[in-house]
Amino acid sequence: MNNSKTYAGIPEKYAKLDSAEIVLIPVPYDGTSSWQKGADKGFDAFLEASENMELYDIETNSEVYKKGVFIAEIIDENIFPEAMVEQVHKTVKKYIQKNKFVTIFGGEHSISIGTIRAFKDSFKNLTVLHLDAHADLREAYDGSICNHACAVYEASKTTNLIQVGIRSMDSSERDAMNTDKVFFAEQMIYDDSWPDRAIELMTDQVFITFDVDVFDHSIMPSTGTPEPGGLLWNETIEFLKKVFMEKEVVGFDIVELCPNPTNKAPDFMVAKLYYKMLSYKFSKDSFNFF
């Protein structure tokens, strides 16, 4: 794990905490994943791919890195999940209170329990937009409420949770699920209105938790549990753009990248996803889109 570099190789003047508007918190935790391991290596792969990415975004006519991106201290990956969640909670809240736009990069999805707690503490009447192949609504799994399979169970009780791209779940999760706010992948195929309907269900302030396995396994094989039948790049980006344009996105996390050293394309796609989301956040009031 290495955070001695600046994000995307940007000049040091854009990477200092005092001047940066954006904070990037690495949480390379992979303690509860139940199939393919490797999410603890996701941040380094993301960082390497980001260094090889063009920093001018054509669509927004912007270079969002000039807003400043500070890489925060790495959150210890070698601890029990409950302790990790509490450490994430405290660290995220600390940077929110510094009036930064806080982003978090996993690691497995259990880290989002802590991130969502911090944003819920800081933003009332919060919507959590959960993009994922999996429902992640188990109250506990393998003896812990801080398991990756429980990533948004707490959010389902404390926030306005909207789930997009779901196509895998246990029957027990139906009890915790508000199906009026769930957009199943199988239904989305036949329903062009789902993006607008999802946005209509959101409150003004939105936190996005993005599990990369929401993407179809054909473009995102580098994840712990790749699922067929998922979203493709353009439809995902169009939806995110609408969310950023119509709502106040207060932060986001990206989780579950398990890099494959022989196929770096998924790493690069996730690097572009992160940068595109920042570009939408900081360009919405200043630039004209296509």
VEXVEXFI-149105 format. One record per residue: residue in three letters; y negated, z, x negated of N, C-alpha, C in turn. Coordinates in steps of 0.05 Angstrom, whole numbers, plus 5000, padded with zeros to 4 digits. Each point is the difference from the previous one (the first is absolute). Layout:
N
alaYZXYZXYZX/...
***
This chain:
290
met502450004983497650005017497550004982/asn498249815007497749974983497549955016/asn498150194999497449955012497850014980/ser500649934975498049994979498349755002/lys501149805014498549755004498150025023/thr498149825002498349985024501549835020/tyr499250035025501249845022499349714994/ala502149835001499749714997498549914975/gly499950184980498749944975497049985003/ile498850125020497149985005498550154977/pro497549914995498550144980499750305005/glu499950154979499950295002497750105018/lys497849855000497750105016500650005030/tyr502049845008500750005029502350195006/ala501050144980502450165003499550304998/lys497450084999499350284997499750135028/leu500950255002499950145026497250025011/asp498150074983497350055010498749755013/ser500849774991498749755010501849845019/ala502650065000501949855017499850085029/glu500149815018500150065028502950035010/ile501949904984502849995008501650184981/val501850155011501950164984502849905006/leu501649974979502849915002501750234989/ile501650125018501750234992502949904997/pro501150024976502949934996501850235007/val502049945017502050215006502849884997/pro501049994975502549864994502550175007/tyr500050105025502250175009502249845013/asp502550074992502349865011502350205003/gly499450235011502050215000501850015024/thr499349865023501650025024501149735010/ser499349784986500949745010503150005000/ser501049855020502950035006501749764993/trp498749784990501749774992499049924972/gln498649784997499249914974497750174989/lys500450104976497950154986498249814985/gly497650094992498249844984497150015009/ala499450135023497350025009498250154981/asp501250174983498550144980498849824979/lys501149754998499049804981498049815013/gly499550045025498349815015497249994990/phe498850234994497250004992499649854974/asp501750044980499749864975500249695004/ala501949925017500449715005497549895014/phe499050155019497649935015497649974981/leu499750194981497850004982500249764981/glu502449944990500449774983499349745014/ala501049975025499449765015497049985006/ser498750225005497149995006498449904976/glu501050064976498649914976500149704996/asn501849875014500449714998499049855025/met498350135015499049905026497149924997/glu499249785012497249935001498550205017/leu497750084991498550215013497849905019/tyr499849745002498249885020501749935025/asp499250115023501449945025498549785014/ile501449775003498849765012499150055028/glu501850125016499450035029497550165005/thr499650214986497650175005497749954981/asn500449814982498049944980499050254986/ser501950164990499350264989501650074976/glu499050194984501550124978499950305004/val501850095016499950285010500450204977/tyr501149924978500450194978497450114990/lys497849865005497350094991499050245016/lys501450065022499550255014501050244984/gly501749954981501250204983502650115011/val502050014982502750105008500850204978/phe500250255008500850214981502950075005/ile501750004979502850085003500150304995/ala500850155021500150294999502450094984/glu500250274997502250124986502649935015/ile502249964985502649955011501050255013/ile501149985024501250235013502950024991/asp500850244991502650054987502249895018/glu501849844988502249895015502550164998/asn500050214984502550154995499950285013/ile499550005026499850255015501449975027/phe500450225014501249995026498149855019/pro501249875021498249845018497950165014/glu500650255008498050165013497650064982/ala500650064974497950054981498449744994/met501449784999498649744996498149945023/val500950045025498349955023497550174999/glu500350264993497750174998498149924978/gln501149914978498349914978498549755007/val501349825014498649765010497850075019/his500650185019498150095019497450104987/lys500450184980497750124987498449804984/thr501449824986498749804983498449805016/val501349905021498649805017497650135013/lys500350245010497750135013497750054981/lys500750064975497950054980498349754996/tyr501349774999498449754996498649915025/ile501150055023498649945025497450165001/gln500250254992497650185000497949924980/lys500849834980498149894981498749745011/asn500649945026498949765013500949744987/lys502550004991501249764989501749865022/phe500449744997502049865017502650044986/val501850155012502450094986502449825008/thr501449904979502449855004502250134983/ile502549975010502250134987502249794997/phe501450014976502149814995502650164993/gly502149965016502650134995501649854980/gly502450094995501550215013501049925028/glu501850185008501349975026498250095022/his500949965025498350045023499550295006/ser501650194990499550285005497250094990/ile498849864981497450074990497949995023/ser500549835020498049965021499750245018/ile502050185000499750255015497550154990/gly499850024974497750134988497449855003/thr500149734997497549855003498950025028/ile501849985020499150005028498950285006/arg501250214990498950275005497150024990/ala499649894976497350024989497949845016/phe500849765009498249845016499650135028/lys502150115011499750145026498150234998/asp500150154978498250234995497149904999/ser499649764990497349904994498849835021/phe501749875017499049815020501350085027/lys498450085019501150085026500549765017/asn501850035019500849785017500949764984/leu501850054981500849794981502349835011/thr499849744996502349825005501449964973/val502750035001501649924977501449745007/leu499449794986501349745003502349984980/his502449995011502450014983501449735001/leu499949864977501449744998502550054984/asp502449935012502550084988502349865015/ala502249964986502449915013501450235015/his499550244991501550245010498150195015/ala501150135020498450175017499050254985/asp501750114982499250244984499250235018/leu501450055022499250205019502150235003/arg501650034980501950235001498550254994/glu500650215015498750264995500850124973/ala502549954993501050094973502349824993/tyr500549984974502249844990500950124973/asp502650014997501150124976498850284994/gly499650155021499050274997497150044995/ser498449795002497250024993498349855021/ile497750125007498149875018498249824984/cys500350004973498349834983501649774987/asn501949905015501749784991498649745008/his500749784986498849745005500549915029/ala502350095012500749935027498250155021/cys498450194991498350165017497149944996/ala499449774987497349954989497750035021/val500649915025497850015020500750185024/tyr502150164998500750185022497750195006/glu498950134979497750185004497649855012/ala499549764990497849845010500349935030/ser502549975009500549945028499250245018/lys499850244988499250235016497150074997/thr498749914978497350104993497949785001/thr500849745001498149784999500849795021/asn498349805002500549775017501649804984/leu502750025001501749844983500749735014/ile499449794985500749735009501949874979/gln502349905009502049904982500449705004/val500149864977500149715001502249904982/gly501749825010502049874984502750135000/ile500350215017502450165000502549835008/arg502150024985502549865007502550154991/ser499750254992502350164993499450295005/met501950145015499550285006502650125010/asp500150275000502250155011499450065029/ser502150015017499650055028498550265006/ser500350194982498750265004496949984998/glu499049794987497249974996498549915025/arg501549915020498749925025498650245013/asp501050244996498850235013497250064989/ala499549934975497450054988498149765002/met501149785010498549755000498549955026/asn497549934998498449915023500249695001/thr501849905016500649714999497649835009/asp498150135014497649855008498349934976/lys500550144977498449964976501749894977/val502249885007501849894979500349705005/phe499749854978500249715001502549934984/phe502249955014502549944987500049714991/ala501149964976500049734988501249795018/glu502250075013501349815018498349915023/gln498250175009498249935022497549854989/met499150074977497649884989500349704996/ile502549914995500549714995499149845024/tyr500250115024499549855024497350075013/asp498550164987497550115012497749974981/asp498349805005497749954983497850205005/ser500250165021497950185007500250284986/trp502250044985500550264990497850114981/pro498749834984497950124982497750125017/asp499149855020497850105016500850245016/arg502450015010500950235016500350244982/ala500949964975500250234982497350124994/ile498049824995497350104993498850145024/glu500549905024498950145024501050285003/leu502350074988501150275002498950194979/met498449894981499150164978497450155007/thr499650234988497550145001498149874979/asp497650104997498149874983500850024970/gln501250224992500750044972503049984996/val500749844980502849924996500950054972/phe502250134996501450024974502549825002/ile500449844979502249815000502150104980/thr502550035009502250054982501849755001/phe500249884976501349734998502550024983/asp502349995013502549984986500649714996/val500449924975500349714994502549885012/asp501950175010502349885013499349895028/val497650045009499249865025500149704996/phe499649914976500249714994503049925003/asp500449755006502749895001501250014973/his502650044999501450034974499949754984/ser499449775012499849754985497650004981/ile497950145007497750024982499750284988/met501550205010499950264988502850124997/pro501549894980502650114994499850264983/ser497750044988499750234981499150255014/thr501850115016499550245015502650145005/gly499950265007502550155001501949915021/thr499049925023501749905022498849755012/pro500449774987498949755011501349925026/glu498349945020501049945026499349715008/pro501949855011499349745010498350025026/gly498749785006498549995025497250124999/gly498950014976497450134998497649825000/leu497750114993497549855000499849834975/leu498449785003499449834977497150064991/trp499249884978497450064988497749955018/asn499749755010497649925014499650155025/glu502150055016499650155025499350294994/thr501050114979499450274993497150034991/ile499149814984497250014990498149955023/glu500649825018498249955022499750255018/phe502250145004499950255016498450214985/leu500550044975498450204985497149935000/lys499349754997497249925001498750085026/lys501449965022498850075026499750315002/val501950154990499750295000497650084984/phe499749904976497750074983497349915012/met500049785014497649905012499150165024/glu502050095016499450125026500050305000/lys501250124979500250294999499050104973/glu499550264998499450124974502550104987/val501049844981502450094985499050214979/val501150245002499050224984501750044974/gly502249864998501750014976502749875006/phe501649974979502749895004501850074977/asp502649995006502050024979501949775002/ile501249944977502149794998502450134986/val502349965012502450144990502449814999/glu502150094985502749895000500349744985/leu498349954981500549774981502050094979/cys502349875000502150054979500249764983/pro498649984978499849754985502749914988/asn500249744999502349864988499049864975/pro500950074977498949884975500449704998/thr501949895015500549714998498549855022/asn498650135018498549875021497450155004/lys497949924988497450145002498249905022/ala500949805015498449905022499350215021/pro502050175008499250215019498050204989/asp500150064974498150184988497249885003/phe499849744995497449875001499049995028/met501849955020499250005028498850275008/val501250214991499050275007497350054986/ala499749904976497450024987497949855015/lys500649775010498149845016499550155027/leu502050125012499750145025497950234996/tyr500350164979498250224995497149894996/tyr499749794984497449904995498849875025/lys501649865015499049885025499150215020/met501450225002499250215018497350124991/leu499750044974497450094989497849805006/ser500649754996498049795005499150005029/tyr501950035019499350025028498250255006/lys500850224988498550255005497149984991/phe499549894976497450004989498449755004/ser501149805014498649755005499349965029/lys500850185017499849955029497149975009/asp498150134986497249995009498349824983/ser501249884979498349864981500749704997/phe502449925007500849734995501049865025/asn499849745000501149845022502849914993/phe501850035019502749914996500249715008/phe502349884992500549725008499849975030/
***
